[in-house]
């Protein structure tokens, strides 16, 4: 008889204390990892969970930003990397 726990693996969230993305604007962070999941806030959209270090502490933040998602996908081979998140008009970007 198969055991459910032998084949069903729940995907755990990334480790770290949660902060809002607005708390990160223009601060130096080190992006460690990210994962994409279905957004609970916006139906049919993707949410990105970003794991990073801020002042040597492991943290996570969530965003629906298509720009940050695209940048993370494009440069995932470069992880970890140092950056800052900047708000330009109505979008966020790594700088």
Secondary structure by P-SEA (a helix, b strand, c coil): ccccccccccccccbbbbbcccccccbbbbbcccccccccccccbbbbbbbbbcccccbbbbbccaaaaaaaaaccccccbbbbbbbcccccccc
